[in-house]
Amino acid sequence: MVFNTGAALLDAIVLASVSKDTNGTYGYKITQDVRSILDISESTLYPVLRRLQKDHFLETYDQAFNGRNRRYYRITDDGRTKLSEYTDAWKDYTAKINQLFLEEDTIYE
């Protein structure tokens, strides 16, 4: 992607990814989901997860998996509210940008 991904957009993408599974999901899976749309490293993602947890948008729990503990992340009610705010803002933002791009296309046709 040629556009910068700001912190708020990354937060929104992570919340959206985690919200897909009501039981929560683990860090590596979140990383893979986010990487399917953005080029991002684990070293970038884990601080985002910690910040979202600190802000009470995510909660964690550990569960045994193949003899090891795996940390799972689950979206909270506050996280769902924040995700809804991000979704509304994204719809408004992309509508404005799309309108601008479409206007530009018609000028040069």
N, C-alpha and C positions, 0 to 999 in steps of 0.2 A: 504494500500500500504506500502511496506517495504522500499521504496526509499524516500529520502528527496525531497521535492518540493521547489526548489529555487525561489527567487523573480521573475526572468525573466520568468520561466515556469508558475508561477501563473499569472503574467501579461498577458502572451500569452493566457492562458486558459480563463481569464476574457474577454480579447478583442475578442476572438473567440465566446464566449457566447453572448456578447452584439451585435456582428456583425450579428447575425442570424436574427435580427428584425430591418428593416430599420427605423422604427419609434422609436426605443429604447425600453428598458425594465427597470423594476424597481428592486431595490436592493434585495428584498426577492426572486424574481424569479431568479436573477443571482446567489444568494446563493444556491438555490435548484439545479440549473443546474450544478454548480461547485461541489456541494456535491454529485451529482450522479456519479462523477468519483473520487473525493478526499474527504477525511475526513477533513473538514475545518470548523472553527467557523465563525459566523458573525463578531466577534470582530477581526478576521484576515482579513476578506474580505473587510470591509468598508475602512480601511486605504489604501488598494490596489486601490479601486475605487477613493478615494481622490487623490492619487498619479497620477493615470492615467489621472484624470481631470486636475491636476496641470501641467502635462506634455503636455497638449492639445491633448491627445489621445482619451479622452471622453469629451462630453459636457452634461450638465444636463438641464432639465426643469421640472417644477412641473405641475401636473394636478390633478384636483379634482377627488376623488374616494370614494364613500360612505360617503360623507360629510367631508372627510379629504383630505389633499394634499398628493400626492404620488410623490416622486422624481424619474424621469426617467433618464436613462443614454443612450446616443447614441454615436456611434463611429464616430470620425471625419475623414477627409481625411488623416491627419497625423497618426491617429490611424490605418487606413487601411494599410498605408504604413508600419507602425511598425509591424502590424500583418503579413503582407507578409514577412517581414524580419524574424520574429520568425518562420513562417511556413517553409521557406527555410532552416533556421538553424536546425529546428527540423527534417526535412527530411534527411539532411546530417548526423546529430547526430545519429538518429535511424538506418540509413543504416549502419553506422560504427559499432554500438553496435550489430545489428542483424548479421552482418558478423562475428563478434567475437564470438557470441553465437553459430552460425551455425558451425563455424570452431571447436569450443570446442565439440559440439555434435558429429561431425564426428570423432574426435580423440578418443572418448570413446565408439564408437559403436562397 
